[in-house]
Amino acid sequence: MKQASVKTRSAKFDGQNPQAVGNLRTVANAFIRLQEWRHEADYDDSLRLARTDALARIALATDAFASWNAIRKEKIAQDYLLALLIHR
């Protein structure tokens, strides 16, 4: 899933709505960052977050959900979902 998100973040989307592409990149970037942070939380017992850091991570997730809501019916969003499920 991370690899699909990395590919999506840097893919060219010629002929696509730039705003939809931006929203998709927001979702893909958030997926990558949030997954990395989850791994840190799971495996780094010394990890301590300041309240502002925790709130920033929540804001990133909130923005990703808003971006997804805006594009969820777009073909590029559906293609992204498929890429998340299919390992290449």
PyMOL commands that set and color helices and strands:
alter all, ss='L'
color gray80, all
select helices_A, chain A and resi 2-10+18-43+51-71+75-85
alter helices_A, ss='H'
color red, helices_A
deselect
rebuild
show_as cartoon
